[in-house]
């Protein structure tokens, strides 16, 4: 799957446009100015997922021009596999042995990216999804 769109905000504590969005009751976050395409020539590493230099502080009398979802987040790839063996025991009973793996290839799937300007983790991967998991099962039917 391709990555989800991410919203870049500012954690600098400034209300550049004077919109009153930094008071305690507002759910809005101030947006910076987008100076370039953050996805173009991005490194896509854990240390820098997108071009952090593509954003700057907004002007003093207006809010920033960054789109609501201008950064493409990390994609997701997972291959699952299972093996099942059915064994008949007599006329009325059967045994099923099952083994399943989730994320069989153990591909690292990045999960979250720091998107707040002024934060120490701006542009960096902050977490990953689950690694490979193995599940074994045994079922007796009669």
Buried (B, 14 or more C-beta within 10 A) or exposed (E): EEBEEBBBBBBBEBBBBEEEBEEEEEEEBBBBBBEEEBBEEBEBEBEBBBBBEBBBBBEEEEBBEBEEEBBBBBEBEBEEEEEEEEEEEEEEEEBEEBEBBBBBEEEEBBBBBBBBBEBEEBBBBBEEBEEEEEEEEEEEEE
